[in-house]
Amino acid sequence: MKFLHIGNQVCKAQNRLGISNREFARRAKTSPQQILRWRNNANMKFHTIERVCESLDIDIYNFLQN
């Protein structure tokens, strides 16, 4: 199973949208603590990255390119 380190992309995308961790967590159907783990460069499975992109309404290809 492959993991990607993408905490910086999560931070940038969230900041561009101007949403709080609580709002992001609501959209992603997870906890604010999990959002913090994602932002702190936690390893993510691809399906989690898809969930993040869907929650932030961003294209996964662009997300991974930044």
C-alpha positions as CSV (number, residue, x, y, z in Angstrom):
1,M,0.0,0.0,0.0
2,K,1.4,3.4,-1.0
3,F,1.2,6.5,1.1
4,L,1.7,10.1,0.1
5,H,2.9,13.0,2.2
6,I,0.7,15.9,1.3
7,G,0.1,18.0,4.4
8,N,1.3,21.2,2.7
9,Q,-1.2,20.7,-0.1
10,V,-4.0,20.2,2.4
11,C,-3.0,23.4,4.2
12,K,-2.8,25.5,1.0
13,A,-6.2,24.2,-0.3
14,Q,-7.9,24.8,3.0
15,N,-6.4,28.3,3.3
16,R,-7.4,29.2,-0.3
17,L,-11.0,28.4,0.6
18,G,-10.8,30.2,3.9
19,I,-12.5,27.4,5.9
20,S,-11.8,26.4,9.4
21,N,-10.7,22.9,10.6
22,R,-14.2,22.4,12.0
23,E,-15.8,23.2,8.6
24,F,-13.4,21.1,6.7
25,A,-14.0,18.2,9.2
26,R,-17.8,18.6,8.7
27,R,-17.3,18.5,4.9
28,A,-15.0,15.5,5.1
29,K,-17.2,13.7,7.6
30,T,-14.3,13.3,10.1
31,S,-13.1,15.0,13.2
32,P,-11.1,18.3,13.6
33,Q,-8.3,16.2,15.1
34,Q,-8.1,14.1,11.9
35,I,-7.8,17.3,9.9
36,L,-4.9,18.4,12.1
37,R,-3.2,15.0,11.4
38,W,-3.7,15.5,7.7
39,R,-2.3,19.0,7.9
40,N,0.8,17.8,9.8
41,N,2.0,15.7,6.9
42,A,0.4,12.4,8.1
43,N,0.7,9.7,5.6
44,M,-2.5,9.3,3.5
45,K,-3.9,6.5,1.5
46,F,-5.1,7.4,-2.0
47,H,-8.8,7.0,-1.1
48,T,-8.2,9.5,1.7
49,I,-6.7,12.0,-0.7
50,E,-9.8,11.6,-2.9
51,R,-12.0,12.3,0.1
52,V,-10.0,15.5,0.9
53,C,-10.3,16.7,-2.6
54,E,-14.0,16.0,-2.8
55,S,-14.5,17.8,0.6
56,L,-12.6,20.9,-0.6
57,D,-14.2,20.7,-4.1
58,I,-10.8,20.6,-5.9
59,D,-9.5,18.5,-8.8
60,I,-7.2,15.7,-7.5
61,Y,-4.8,16.1,-10.4
62,N,-4.2,19.8,-9.6
63,F,-4.1,19.0,-5.9
64,L,-1.3,16.5,-6.3
65,Q,0.7,18.8,-8.7
66,N,1.0,21.7,-6.2
